[in-house]
């Protein structure tokens, strides 16, 4: 469990963890690190007969944004339907539990991982270095 966490959860992480837990998704898929000055809006939760989705937007005072979407599919067949653009210039980056695919488009950096039942996407007008720090702060051993 998360008993060894040294610092209390920030409000951004707490909001996302609560939303994930409300639909039965592993709370540890919520990042615990965000760049300084970002504040989360209230999460959006959508449930259907094929997936549960938690979506949260964080903004800072200068207008920068981070969007996080976590999906849990009812069956692996649904994720197969959602096809990724493979012609993008992708970079792989792994934390201790997931391998993310990173790409940049204009001013937006995006990172995505999927394992068949779960998909997490993070995007924002943040640097690759900031994205990697967010990824490193994600737990979620969903195996």
C-alpha positions as CSV (number, residue, x, y, z in Angstrom):
1,X,0.0,0.0,0.0
2,X,1.0,3.6,0.1
3,X,1.9,3.8,3.8
4,X,5.5,4.8,3.1
5,X,4.5,8.1,1.4
6,X,6.6,10.8,3.1
7,X,4.6,13.8,2.2
8,X,0.8,14.4,2.2
9,X,-1.0,14.2,-1.1
10,X,-1.4,17.5,-2.9
11,X,-4.9,18.6,-3.8
12,X,-4.4,17.8,-7.5
13,X,-3.5,14.2,-6.7
14,X,-6.2,13.9,-4.0
15,X,-8.9,15.0,-6.5
16,X,-7.8,12.6,-9.2
17,X,-7.3,9.7,-6.7
18,X,-10.8,10.1,-5.4
19,X,-12.3,10.2,-8.9
20,X,-10.4,7.1,-9.9
21,X,-11.5,5.2,-6.8
22,X,-15.1,6.2,-7.3
23,X,-15.2,4.1,-10.5
24,X,-13.0,1.3,-9.2
25,X,-9.7,2.3,-11.0
26,X,-6.4,1.9,-9.1
27,X,-5.8,5.3,-7.4
28,X,-2.0,4.9,-7.8
29,X,-2.5,5.7,-11.5
30,X,-2.8,9.3,-10.4
31,X,0.5,11.3,-10.6
32,X,1.8,12.7,-7.4
33,X,4.0,15.3,-9.0
34,X,3.0,18.3,-11.1
35,X,4.9,21.4,-12.1
36,X,4.7,24.3,-9.6
37,X,1.5,26.4,-9.8
38,X,-0.8,24.0,-11.5
39,X,-4.3,23.7,-10.0
40,X,-6.8,21.0,-10.9
41,X,-10.4,21.6,-11.9
42,X,-13.1,19.2,-10.6
43,X,-12.6,15.8,-12.5
44,X,-15.1,14.6,-15.0
45,X,-16.3,11.0,-14.7
46,X,-18.0,9.1,-17.4
47,X,-19.2,5.5,-17.2
48,X,-20.7,3.3,-19.9
49,X,-21.2,-0.3,-20.6
50,X,-17.7,-0.5,-22.3
51,X,-15.5,1.8,-20.2
52,X,-15.0,4.1,-17.2
53,X,-13.3,7.4,-17.9
54,X,-11.8,9.9,-15.5
55,X,-10.7,13.2,-17.0
56,X,-9.0,16.1,-15.2
57,X,-7.6,19.4,-16.4
58,X,-5.0,21.4,-14.5
59,X,-4.1,25.0,-15.3
60,X,-1.7,27.6,-14.0
61,X,-1.9,31.4,-13.9
62,X,0.0,31.9,-17.1
63,X,-2.5,29.8,-19.1
64,X,-0.5,26.5,-19.4
65,X,-2.5,23.3,-19.1
66,X,-2.2,19.6,-18.3
67,X,-5.0,17.1,-19.3
68,X,-5.1,13.6,-17.8
69,X,-7.4,10.9,-19.0
70,X,-7.5,7.4,-17.4
71,X,-9.8,4.8,-19.0
72,X,-10.6,1.3,-17.7
73,X,-12.2,-0.9,-20.4
74,X,-14.6,-3.7,-19.6
75,X,-12.8,-6.0,-22.0
76,X,-9.6,-5.9,-24.0
77,X,-11.6,-5.9,-27.3
78,X,-12.6,-2.2,-26.8
79,X,-9.0,-1.0,-26.5
80,X,-8.2,-2.8,-29.8
81,X,-10.8,-0.7,-31.5
82,X,-9.2,2.5,-30.3
83,X,-6.3,2.7,-32.7
84,X,-3.3,5.0,-32.2
85,X,-1.6,7.1,-34.8
86,X,1.5,5.0,-35.6
87,X,3.0,7.5,-38.0
88,X,4.0,9.9,-35.3
89,X,7.6,10.3,-34.1
90,X,7.2,8.4,-30.8
91,X,9.7,8.1,-28.0
92,X,9.4,5.4,-25.3
93,X,9.8,6.3,-21.6
94,X,9.3,3.9,-18.7
95,X,8.7,4.4,-15.0
96,X,8.7,1.4,-12.7
97,X,5.3,0.1,-13.9
98,X,4.4,1.4,-17.3
99,X,6.0,2.2,-20.7
100,X,4.7,5.4,-22.1
101,X,4.8,6.6,-25.7
102,X,5.7,10.3,-25.9
103,X,5.3,12.7,-28.8
104,X,5.1,16.4,-29.3
105,X,2.8,18.3,-31.6
106,X,3.3,22.1,-31.9
107,X,3.3,23.3,-28.3
108,X,1.7,20.1,-26.8
109,X,3.5,17.1,-25.3
110,X,1.5,13.9,-25.0
111,X,2.3,10.6,-23.2
112,X,0.2,7.5,-23.4
113,X,0.3,3.9,-22.1
114,X,-2.1,1.1,-22.5
115,X,-2.2,-2.6,-21.4
116,X,-5.4,-4.0,-22.7
117,X,-7.8,-2.9,-20.0
118,X,-6.3,0.4,-19.0
119,X,-5.2,3.4,-20.9
120,X,-3.7,6.6,-19.5
121,X,-3.0,9.8,-21.5
122,X,-1.3,12.9,-20.3
123,X,-1.0,16.0,-22.5
124,X,-0.2,19.6,-22.0
125,X,2.0,22.5,-23.0
126,X,4.8,21.3,-20.7
127,X,8.3,20.2,-21.5
128,X,9.4,16.6,-22.1
129,X,11.4,16.9,-18.8
130,X,8.2,17.9,-16.9
131,X,6.3,15.1,-18.6
132,X,8.9,12.6,-17.5
133,X,8.7,13.8,-13.9
134,X,4.9,13.4,-13.9
135,X,5.3,9.9,-15.4
136,X,7.9,9.0,-12.7
137,X,5.4,9.9,-10.0
138,X,2.8,7.4,-11.2
139,X,2.5,4.2,-9.3
140,X,-0.3,1.8,-10.2
141,X,1.0,-1.7,-10.4
142,X,-2.1,-3.0,-12.3
143,X,-0.6,-6.4,-13.1
